[in-house]
Amino acid sequence: MPSSRGQRPPPLQLAVACGFVHLICLAAVAGGGEPCEFSVARGGKLYSFSLASPTTAHRHGVLSEDGFYKVAVNNSVLWFQLCDQMIFNFDPPVCLNCEDCGGPQRCGTQCSALVSNNRGGYDVCTTIGRVSKSHISLIDDINPQKGVVVKMFSSKCSISVYIYCDSTVAHVSDQFVLSGSCDYATTLRHPSGCAQSMSASGNGWGWLATSFVTILCLLGGYILIGSIYRYYFLGIHSVEAIPNLEFWISLPQTIKSMLLPAARGHNRQSRDTYAPVDH
């Protein structure tokens, strides 16, 4: 009887194999879950927003091509970027307390929203939002075509950007609103704020595809883990290491035998329908 007591793998190998299959399945099922993807069903229709997808006039979608949006009011300046961190190729923020968003040498480059307030003659920065901590919702729950709100958070602050649907222009407001001690809001008109709508019934194919991929992932994981176990723990070092090999070999023939009777019945019915008529 074959034995492989000296060939057993460390548990880490099995853990890595399981984790690899799990990650593949998560990536396949959750594909399209980008931070600026949002879909909602209303009134029998599915409304989808893909804020970072290119449009005819805006190749980066709602993202500012400068790397940031800037709104200045009195002695306060607000910088933000949607769907990504900010990039400053010119006019970078110069302020104190920027350690959690790039530091004094790269201020503003490691967060998605930053505000500078003048305090005692010094510009002091506060991180108010990160793309990793963002939430998207509708501006008007009854009218999805109005646009969406992208809200980003930091440890103590937040910024809400109201993206109104405008198919012709892209324009950021020159004002922002401060609520409470550190919650900011501003508006942006942009074509990316316009939803693409489709019949909600058309989403069924998406669920079918997701279910199909999930089943394939489960089967693949079962075969992979079973093969590793049989190869190392049971010492089966040939194609027989594949679990239930006989079943997989016979599966095509089984499917064929199930489909042939149905096809023959359909052909017989067709011949009866178009049988020649004696005159």
N, C-alpha and C positions, 0 to 999 in steps of 0.2 A: 504494500500500500504506500503511495507516495507520501512523503512527509517533507515539510519545509520549516521545521522548528528553528533551524539556523538561519532562515531567510526572511523571517518576519520583519516587515518594515517598521520603522518608528511610527507612533501614532501621528506624528506631524505630517507624514506623507498622505495618510487618509484625510486628515483635516484640510490639507492644502487642496486635494482633489475635490472634496465636498465644497470648499469655499469657492473654488474656481467655477464649478458648475452653478453654484448659487449666484455668483456675480454675473455670469452669462445670462441666466434667466432674468435677473433683475434688469439688466441692461436692455434685453429684448422686450420685456413686458412694459417697462417704464420709459421706453424710448419716446422722445418728444417732450419730456418733462423738464424742459429748460426753465430757468428762472423767469423768463418773460413770455411763457406760453400759458394761455388761459382759455378755458372753454366753459360755457354754461348753457343749459337748455332752458328755453323760455317759449311758451306758447306753441309747442310742437316743432320748434326749430332749434338747431344747435348753433350757437354763436361762438366763433373762435377768434382769438386775438394772438397774433405772433409778432410781438413788438420788435424783435430783433431781426426779423426777416426783411430782406431788401425789397424796396418798392421801385417804381419807375424812376422817381426823382431822388430817392434816398437809398443808396446802396447798403447802408448800415441800419436801415430801419429807423427806429426811434432814437438810436444812439447818436450823440452829437459827434460830427466828424472832427471837431476840434479836440475831442477827448473829454470835454466837460461843458456843462451849461453854467452860466454865471448870472446872478441876480444881485444887484447892489441897491440897498435902500439906506439912505443917511450914512451912518458910520458902521453899518453891518453889511457883510458880503456873504452870499450863499453860493457855493459851488456844488454841483451834483452831476452824476452820470447815471443813465438808466441801463440796466441789464449787464453792467460791468463795473470795474473799478475805473477811476479817473486817470487820465493821462495828460501831462502838461508838457507840451513842446514849447510853450511860450506863456508868459504872464502867470507864473506859479504863485500859490499863496505864500505870503511871508508873514508869519505870525508865531506866537509862542504856544506852547502846549500842543505841538503837533506830533508827539512821539507815537501815538497809536494810529497815525495815518501817514507813515512814511518818514517821520523825523524831520529835523530842520533842513537836511540836504535834499530830501525828496518829498516834501510836504504835500499831501493831497493824493499821493499815488497808491496808497494801500487802504483806501476806503471808497465808498461810492457817494458820500455826501459830507460836506464840511461847511461850518459857518464860522466867520470871524467877527467878533464884536470888539469895539474899542472900549477898553477899561483903563481908566487912569492914564490915558495917553498911549497905551500899548494895545496892539492888535493881538487878541487872544483867540485861538482856534479851538473848536469843539467838534469832534466827530459825531455826526447825527444819523448816519445810515450806512449800512453795508448790504451789498447785493445778496450775500448769503443769508441775511435775515430780512427777507422781503415778502410781501403779501400783495396779491392783486385782487381787486373786487370791482364791481360795476359802479359807475357814477350814479346811474339811475337804475334801480332794480327792475323797473317796469319797462324801460326803454334801453336795451343793451347797445343799440347803435349810437348812443350818446358818447360812450367812451368808457375808460377804466381809470381806476386809481391805483397807482403803485406806491405802496407804503413801505419804507425801509426803516430799520431800527438800529440803534447802537445800544450801549449799556444803559444809558439814562435818557436818550433823546430819540427823536424820530423825524422823518420828513415824508410828507404825502404829496405826490405829484399827480395832479388831475390831468389826464391826457384826453382832451376832447377830440372827437372825430372831426377832421377837416380835410377833405380830399384834395384841396388846392394849395394850401400853404402849410409851412412848419414855422411856428412862432412861439417863443417862450415869453411868459409874462415878465414885466419889469417890476413886479411887486411880489412880496411874499407875506404870509400871515404867521404870526407867532401866537400859539395857544399855550397857556400854562407857562412853565419855565423854560421848556426846551423842545417843543413840538412845532415844527414848521410845516407850511403848506404853500404850494405855488401851482401854477397852471401852465399847460403846454398844449397848443393846438397842432395836430400832426395827422397825416394820412394813416399812420400806423395805429391810431386810436379808433379806426373804423373796423368793425367786425366783419368777418366773412360768415355768411349764414348758409345753412343747408337744412333740409328736412331732417328732423331728429331720427326718423326711421332709417335714413341712410347710414346712421352710425352703427347699425347692426353688423355690417361687415367688419368694422373695427373690433367689435367684441368677438366676432368669430375668429379673426386673425389672432387676437390676443389669447383666446382659449387654445387655438391650435399650437401656438408657440409654447404656451405653458405645458401642454401635454408632451410636446417634443422634448422640452427641457427635462421634464420628470423622467421620461423614458431614457434620455441620454444619461442622466445622472444615475439611474438605476443600473444601466449597462456598465457605465464606467466604474462605479463603486463596486458592483458585483464582480467585475473582471479583476479589479485590483485585489479584492479579498480572495478570490479563488486562485489567482496567480501566486500570491505571496503566502497566504495562510494555508491553502489546501495543496499547494505545490503543483497545480495544473499549468504547465508551461506551453500549451499549444492553443489552437483556436478554441478548444474545449473550455478554455477559461471564461468564455462569454457565457453568462448565465442564460439558461433556457435556450440553448443554441438550436435544438430541434424545432422549437416553436418558431424562431425567427426564420429558419430555413424553409419551413412549411408555410409561412405566412402568405407569400405571393400566390401559391397554389390554392390556399384556402380562400383568399379574396377572389381569385379567378373562378373558383367553383361556386361562389356565392353570386357573382355577377352574371355568369353565363345563363342560368335559367331565366333570369329577368330579361336578358337581351333576346333569348330565343322566344320568350312569350311575346315580346314587343314585335319581333319580326313576323311571328305567326299572325298576330292581330293585324299587322299592316297588309299581309298577303290576303287575308280574308276581306279587308276593306276594299282593296283594289282588285278583287277577283274579276276575271273577264265575264261579260254578260253575253249569253247566246241570243242572237236575233232571229 
